[in-house]
Amino acid sequence: MALSVSEQAKYWGIASIVAAIAFWAMGNVLLPFLTGMAIAYFLDPVADRLEATGLSRAAATTLITITALLVLILMLVLLVPLLVGQSAALISAAPGYFEQLQEFLIAKFPSLMDENSVLQKGLQSLTENIRTWGGQLVKMVLASAFTAVDVLVFVVVAPVVAFYMLLDWDRMIAAIDSWLPRDHLQTLRQLARDIDTALAGFVRGQLTVCGILGAFYAIALMLAGLQFGLIVGLIAGVLTFIPYVGSIIGGVLSIGLALFQFWDTPWMIGVVAAIFVAGQSVEGNFLTPKLVGSSVGLHPVWLMFALAAFGSMMGFTGMLIAVPVAACLGVFFRFGIGQYLGGRLYKGLINRDEGSDG
């Protein structure tokens, strides 16, 4: 017996609530599996193109996996030691920078830097806190990312999941398609295509933009002679995933470091600023329009809210699924608005009567 619309809505609503509770309860356990799925989704177009050249799916997946492992090993050997070294050096140098700032303020604004002034006490407290907490910063970040999942398990499980998901991706999509309710098949397929368009346009495109900008900022800042240029460039590149946030934080951080390092050569401060201006110009005029597009439908405010909300509920795992979920909700919201604008609740009886009179 066919279910009514209200009954279908009730059952789908219950299933959605149960799934959301399960994701929330098992957030950290699901981390390597969600990471593997994300990697497989990201690389599926590459596998499809390799298949189009005549390779089998297994051969294409194996080739992609070997290439990814070689790139990962190369990064671990060349990039990670340098990155860790610069991060530790930046943390240890931060108190010295604040002391230089304090000395500058004392020289320029002695009345504001009186021993009993609020500014003086605030700077002293901030310097002490940096000395106390600076050495624990990296450990805290790593601990928050892997609270319940051992690092070794994550490193082993995520690539294995990615390999098998990539190998069976097309078969899994076909199986899921066969489970869809036949009465709503075309509508659900169209929603799935819209979701894939949003994810492909934003996630794949934005990750590519992040990689290009991160490499550009890191190399350019290092060539300019800025201390900690590698770590600053990579921070700016990663945060570019959140529109406007990466450019603002990266620019402020790099120019702030340049002010301390190149105080006697002001033109070098201009060089550092010009690097970020050039990067933002290339991103806004070429990279984002070409790689991300304008029809993604993810507003920056909605994206930042999703990252904050899911991150607070599920930690690192929540931040991993925030963008896909935000894209799905955006597609469903636009679909609902379209149904509302074409339905009786919006048009009312007046428009229906006018249409029948014509």
RODO-2510 file (C-alpha; in nm, 4 decimals, decimal comma):
residues 358
     n   res          X          Y          Z
     1     m     0,0000     0,0000     0,0000
     2     a     0,1371     0,3400    -0,1009
     3     l     0,2148     0,5827     0,1793
     4     s     0,0573     0,9250     0,1868
     5     v     0,2685     1,2394     0,1628
     6     s     0,2302     1,3094     0,5364
     7     e     0,3359     0,9561     0,6274
     8     q     0,6372     0,9729     0,3967
     9     a     0,7370     1,3067     0,5468
    10     k     0,7038     1,1590     0,8963
    11     y     0,9232     0,8582     0,8234
    12     w     1,1859     1,0591     0,6353
    13     g     1,1917     1,3114     0,9212
    14     i     1,2453     1,0378     1,1802
    15     a     1,5224     0,8835     0,9687
    16     s     1,6942     1,2208     0,9350
    17     i     1,6822     1,2836     1,3101
    18     v     1,8194     0,9358     1,3877
    19     a     2,1004     0,9849     1,1339
    20     a     2,1891     1,3264     1,2797
    21     i     2,2033     1,1846     1,6346
    22     a     2,4200     0,8952     1,5155
    23     f     2,6623     1,1318     1,3426
    24     w     2,6821     1,3482     1,6540
    25     a     2,7394     1,0506     1,8861
    26     m     3,0044     0,8851     1,6657
    27     g     3,1680     1,2010     1,5320
    28     n     3,5305     1,1212     1,6175
    29     v     3,4962     0,7537     1,5292
    30     l     3,3692     0,8489     1,1839
    31     l     3,6578     1,0898     1,1188
    32     p     3,8858     0,8563     0,9154
    33     f     3,5882     0,7185     0,7214
    34     l     3,4540     1,0637     0,6357
    35     t     3,8046     1,1727     0,5382
    36     g     3,8376     0,8724     0,3087
    37     m     3,4985     0,9439     0,1523
    38     a     3,5940     1,3080     0,0971
    39     i     3,9200     1,2058    -0,0713
    40     a     3,7368     0,9559    -0,2939
    41     y     3,4758     1,2153    -0,3909
    42     f     3,7473     1,4671    -0,4708
    43     l     3,9413     1,2201    -0,6895
    44     d     3,6468     1,0504    -0,8639
    45     p     3,6589     1,2842    -1,1697
    46     v     4,0289     1,2011    -1,2109
    47     a     3,9480     0,8298    -1,2075
    48     d     3,6678     0,8840    -1,4620
    49     r     3,9052     1,0652    -1,6971
    50     l     4,1643     0,7895    -1,6649
    51     e     3,8926     0,5346    -1,7438
    52     a     3,8053     0,7346    -2,0544
    53     t     4,1624     0,6855    -2,1762
    54     g     4,1168     0,3069    -2,1651
    55     l     4,2286     0,2132    -1,8136
    56     s     4,0131    -0,0093    -1,5973
    57     r     3,8680     0,1319    -1,2759
    58     a     4,1061    -0,0786    -1,0677
    59     a     4,4096     0,0389    -1,2675
    60     a     4,2976     0,4028    -1,2476
    61     t     4,2428     0,3779    -0,8713
    62     t     4,5812     0,2117    -0,8203
    63     l     4,7590     0,4774    -1,0278
    64     i     4,5906     0,7590    -0,8350
    65     t     4,6727     0,5952    -0,5003
    66     i     5,0410     0,5452    -0,5846
    67     t     5,0718     0,9037    -0,7088
    68     a     4,9010     1,0399    -0,3962
    69     l     5,1280     0,8350    -0,1687
    70     l     5,4396     0,9589    -0,3487
    71     v     5,3248     1,3194    -0,3165
    72     l     5,2430     1,2654     0,0531
    73     i     5,5834     1,1086     0,1234
    74     l     5,7571     1,3935    -0,0596
    75     m     5,5667     1,6482     0,1501
    76     l     5,6482     1,4628     0,4734
    77     v     6,0171     1,4528     0,3878
    78     l     6,0596     1,8047     0,2530
    79     l     5,7819     2,0231     0,3879
    80     v     5,6779     1,8970     0,7303
    81     p     6,0169     1,9382     0,9089
    82     l     6,0480     2,2931     0,7769
    83     l     5,6889     2,3699     0,8716
    84     v     5,7261     2,2334     1,2249
    85     g     6,0527     2,4220     1,2701
    86     q     5,9033     2,7529     1,1603
    87     s     5,5948     2,6998     1,3772
    88     a     5,8068     2,6356     1,6870
    89     a     6,0288     2,9334     1,6067
    90     l     5,7265     3,1600     1,5579
    91     i     5,5779     3,0540     1,8916
    92     s     5,9066     3,1104     2,0737
    93     a     5,9633     3,4468     1,9018
    94     a     5,6146     3,5841     1,9774
    95     p     5,7011     3,7111     2,3307
    96     g     6,0002     3,8982     2,1862
    97     y     5,7788     4,0694     1,9321
    98     f     5,5420     4,1834     2,2045
    99     e     5,8332     4,3151     2,4077
   100     q     5,9492     4,5135     2,1033
   101     l     5,5970     4,6504     2,0664
   102     q     5,5944     4,7453     2,4320
   103     e     5,9283     4,9272     2,4006
   104     f     5,8025     5,1131     2,0927
   105     l     5,4868     5,2259     2,2725
   106     i     5,6892     5,3374     2,5755
   107     a     5,9139     5,5478     2,3539
   108     k     5,6323     5,7033     2,1511
   109     f     5,3526     5,7225     2,4103
   110     p     5,5103     5,7318     2,7588
   111     s     5,1918     5,8577     2,9271
   112     l     4,9928     5,5582     2,8013
   113     m     5,2593     5,3132     2,9158
   114     d     5,2726     5,4148     3,2801
   115     e     5,3280     5,1199     3,5137
   116     n     4,9767     5,1518     3,6529
   117     s     4,8034     5,2074     3,3175
   118     v     4,5588     4,9528     3,1802
   119     l     4,7552     4,9211     2,8529
   120     q     5,0813     4,8438     3,0329
   121     k     4,9211     4,5785     3,2529
   122     g     4,7432     4,4293     2,9538
   123     l     5,0631     4,3968     2,7502
   124     q     5,2500     4,2433     3,0442
   125     s     4,9727     3,9934     3,0999
   126     l     4,9591     3,9084     2,7293
   127     t     5,3360     3,8537     2,7146
   128     e     5,3281     3,6229     3,0160
   129     n     5,0376     3,4265     2,8737
   130     i     5,2211     3,3799     2,5434
   131     r     5,5283     3,2520     2,7279
   132     t     5,3150     3,0133     2,9324
   133     w     5,0844     2,8832     2,6618
   134     g     5,2924     2,9209     2,3465
   135     g     5,4744     2,5908     2,3787
   136     q     5,1470     2,4018     2,4230
   137     l     4,9650     2,5528     2,1234
   138     v     5,0581     2,2912     1,8629
   139     k     4,9873     2,0067     2,1054
   140     m     4,6433     2,1510     2,1833
   141     v     4,5564     2,1778     1,8129
   142     l     4,6630     1,8206     1,7431
   143     a     4,4828     1,6923     2,0513
   144     s     4,1581     1,8646     1,9503
   145     a     4,1774     1,7118     1,6041
   146     f     4,2346     1,3564     1,7301
   147     t     4,0594     1,3209     2,0627
   148     a     3,9162     0,9699     2,0252
   149     v     4,0942     0,8457     1,7136
   150     d     4,4534     0,7428     1,7428
   151     v     4,6810     0,9111     1,4887
   152     l     4,8122     0,5785     1,3625
   153     v     4,4600     0,4450     1,3086
   154     f     4,3649     0,7588     1,1202
   155     v     4,6720     0,7440     0,8963
   156     v     4,6060     0,3770     0,8135
   157     v     4,2251     0,3719     0,7882
   158     a     4,1638     0,6924     0,5881
   159     p     4,3766     0,5944     0,2836
   160     v     4,2319     0,2409     0,2819
   161     v     3,8768     0,3763     0,2935
   162     a     3,9614     0,6258     0,0185
   163     f     4,1012     0,3478    -0,2025
   164     y     3,7978     0,1210    -0,1742
   165     m     3,5496     0,4078    -0,1970
   166     l     3,7193     0,5348    -0,5132
   167     l     3,7287     0,1837    -0,6576
   168     d     3,3565     0,1220    -0,5996
   169     w     3,2270     0,4801    -0,6317
   170     d     3,0222     0,4339    -0,9493
   171     r     2,8722     0,1058    -0,8248
   172     m     2,7748     0,2650    -0,4925
   173     i     2,6083     0,5576    -0,6672
   174     a     2,4137     0,3156    -0,8881
   175     a     2,3069     0,1125    -0,5829
   176     i     2,1871     0,4232    -0,3969
   177     d     1,9987     0,5338    -0,7087
   178     s     1,8178     0,1987    -0,7145
   179     w     1,6947     0,2565    -0,3567
   180     l     1,5283     0,5916    -0,4311
   181     p     1,1465     0,6077    -0,4117
   182     r     1,0139     0,5594    -0,7647
   183     d     0,7419     0,8239    -0,7271
   184     h     1,0028     1,0950    -0,6592
   185     l     1,2882     0,9533    -0,8650
   186     q     1,3395     1,2445    -1,1052
   187     t     1,3066     1,5066    -0,8319
   188     l     1,5604     1,3303    -0,6089
   189     r     1,7996     1,2818    -0,8996
   190     q     1,7781     1,6524    -0,9824
   191     l     1,8437     1,7425    -0,6175
   192     a     2,1438     1,5076    -0,6173
   193     r     2,2775     1,6728    -0,9330
   194     d     2,2314     2,0169    -0,7760
   195     i     2,4143     1,9049    -0,4615
   196     d     2,6979     1,7588    -0,6672
   197     t     2,7219     2,0825    -0,8652
   198     a     2,7419     2,2869    -0,5453
   199     l     2,9993     2,0571    -0,3853
   200     a     3,2064     2,0179    -0,7014
   201     g     3,1958     2,3904    -0,7672
   202     f     3,2857     2,4965    -0,4164
   203     v     3,4801     2,2181    -0,2442
   204     r     3,6919     2,1005    -0,5359
   205     g     3,7325     2,4518    -0,6723
   206     q     3,8049     2,6143    -0,3385
   207     l     4,0558     2,3473    -0,2375
   208     t     4,2392     2,4080    -0,5644
   209     v     4,2374     2,7828    -0,4988
   210     c     4,3674     2,7203    -0,1443
   211     g     4,6533     2,5083    -0,2750
   212     i     4,7554     2,7571    -0,5420
   213     l     4,7381     3,0601    -0,3107
   214     g     4,9083     2,8783    -0,0228
   215     a     5,1998     2,7812    -0,2473
   216     f     5,2191     3,1318    -0,3966
   217     y     5,2141     3,3113    -0,0594
   218     a     5,4639     3,0704     0,1000
   219     i     5,7143     3,0865    -0,1882
   220     a     5,6770     3,4618    -0,2427
   221     l     5,7123     3,5493     0,1266
   222     m     6,0157     3,3237     0,1630
   223     l     6,1773     3,4799    -0,1452
   224     a     6,1049     3,8235     0,0029
   225     g     6,3051     3,7185     0,3092
   226     l     6,0174     3,7271     0,5580
   227     q     6,0828     3,5134     0,8611
   228     f     5,8185     3,2432     0,9066
   229     g     5,7035     3,3103     0,5489
   230     l     5,6271     2,9411     0,4929
   231     i     5,3952     2,9036     0,7898
   232     v     5,2242     3,2384     0,7236
   233     g     5,1692     3,1524     0,3571
   234     l     5,0241     2,8105     0,4372
   235     i     4,7961     2,9588     0,7042
   236     a     4,6683     3,2141     0,4542
   237     g     4,6170     2,9426     0,1921
   238     v     4,4272     2,7065     0,4230
   239     l     4,2043     2,9824     0,5602
   240     t     4,1205     3,0930     0,2058
   241     f     3,8691     2,8058     0,2177
   242     i     3,6571     3,0503     0,4214
   243     p     3,6005     3,3492     0,1893
   244     y     3,7736     3,6717     0,2978
   245     v     3,9061     3,5186     0,6226
   246     g     4,2295     3,3827     0,4760
   247     s     4,3274     3,7049     0,3037
   248     i     4,2535     3,9173     0,6109
   249     i     4,4337     3,6954     0,8656
   250     g     4,7244     3,6198     0,6330
   251     g     4,7682     3,9830     0,5363
   252     v     4,7541     4,1112     0,8939
   253     l     4,9926     3,8404     1,0182
   254     s     5,2491     3,8840     0,7401
   255     i     5,2460     4,2650     0,7462
   256     g     5,2690     4,2583     1,1270
   257     l     5,5775     4,0352     1,1102
   258     a     5,7227     4,2542     0,8341
   259     l     5,6858     4,5618     1,0554
   260     f     5,9106     4,4013     1,3189
   261     q     6,1605     4,2527     1,0747
   262     f     6,1864     4,5313     0,8144
   263     w     6,1403     4,8344     1,0391
   264     d     6,4556     4,9969     0,8986
   265     t     6,3663     4,9165     0,5353
   266     p     6,0052     5,0288     0,4870
   267     w     6,0010     4,9375     0,1184
   268     m     6,0233     4,5691     0,2133
   269     i     5,7025     4,6092     0,4114
   270     g     5,5484     4,7357     0,0890
   271     v     5,6797     4,4265    -0,0918
   272     v     5,5072     4,1969     0,1594
   273     a     5,1836     4,3933     0,1265
   274     a     5,2130     4,3846    -0,2540
   275     i     5,2397     4,0033    -0,2429
   276     f     4,8992     3,9787    -0,0756
   277     v     4,7480     4,2410    -0,3045
   278     a     4,8709     4,0440    -0,6069
   279     g     4,7414     3,7174    -0,4625
   280     q     4,3973     3,8627    -0,3955
   281     s     4,3826     4,0175    -0,7417
   282     v     4,4623     3,6852    -0,9094
   283     e     4,2143     3,5026    -0,6842
   284     g     3,9286     3,7463    -0,7368
   285     n     3,9735     3,8010    -1,1094
   286     f     4,0883     3,4601    -1,2303
   287     l     4,1114     3,1688    -0,9847
   288     t     3,7741     3,1913    -0,8094
   289     p     3,5670     3,2733    -1,1231
   290     k     3,7360     2,9945    -1,3229
   291     l     3,7651     2,7227    -1,0583
   292     v     3,4742     2,7926    -0,8226
   293     g     3,2240     2,9803    -1,0354
   294     s     2,9387     3,2072    -0,9367
   295     s     2,6531     2,9555    -0,9235
   296     v     2,7626     2,7595    -0,6169
   297     g     2,5076     2,9201    -0,3879
   298     l     2,7150     2,9123    -0,0662
   299     h     2,7121     3,2598     0,0850
   300     p     3,0247     3,3364     0,2942
   301     v     2,8132     3,4159     0,6040
   302     w     2,6242     3,0858     0,5695
   303     l     2,9543     2,9016     0,5263
   304     m     3,1115     3,0611     0,8344
   305     f     2,7992     2,9858     1,0402
   306     a     2,8042     2,6204     0,9274
   307     l     3,1722     2,5811     1,0157
   308     a     3,1205     2,7395     1,3584
   309     a     2,8011     2,5450     1,4370
   310     f     2,9201     2,2015     1,3278
   311     g     3,2650     2,2612     1,4749
   312     s     3,1154     2,3402     1,8162
   313     m     2,8912     2,0311     1,8056
   314     m     3,1286     1,7714     1,6610
   315     g     3,4770     1,9228     1,6778
   316     f     3,7124     1,8563     1,3882
   317     t     3,4732     1,6044     1,2340
   318     g     3,1972     1,8650     1,2343
   319     m     3,4186     2,1098     1,0486
   320     l     3,4945     1,8376     0,7933
   321     i     3,1269     1,7790     0,7122
   322     a     3,0140     2,1412     0,7562
   323     v     3,0588     2,2455     0,3926
   324     p     2,8892     1,9374     0,2381
   325     v     2,5976     1,9679     0,4790
   326     a     2,5732     2,3433     0,4158
   327     a     2,5664     2,2789     0,0412
   328     c     2,2941     2,0140     0,0799
   329     l     2,0825     2,2371     0,3026
   330     g     2,1258     2,5233     0,0572
   331     v     2,0007     2,3061    -0,2293
   332     f     1,7040     2,1832    -0,0239
   333     f     1,6220     2,5373     0,0842
   334     r     1,6241     2,6669    -0,2736
   335     f     1,4096     2,3702    -0,3802
   336     g     1,1626     2,4425    -0,0999
   337     i     1,1449     2,8090    -0,1949
   338     g     1,0785     2,7096    -0,5558
   339     q     0,7997     2,4748    -0,4494
   340     y     0,6519     2,7465    -0,2284
   341     l     0,6586     3,0100    -0,5038
   342     g     0,4879     2,7698    -0,7435
   343     g     0,2321     2,6448    -0,4924
   344     r    -0,1068     2,7459    -0,3675
   345     l     0,0226     2,8761    -0,0335
   346     y     0,2071     3,1554    -0,2167
   347     k    -0,0256     3,2180    -0,5125
   348     g    -0,3455     3,1731    -0,3155
   349     l    -0,6950     3,1378    -0,4558
   350     i    -0,6976     3,4773    -0,6305
   351     n    -0,4330     3,3812    -0,8903
   352     r    -0,6065     3,0493    -0,9488
   353     d    -0,9397     3,2216    -1,0106
   354     e    -0,7779     3,4762    -1,2438
   355     g    -0,6160     3,1916    -1,4396
   356     s    -0,9470     3,0076    -1,4761
   357     d    -1,1234     3,3264    -1,5963
   358     g    -0,8626     3,3707    -1,8703
***
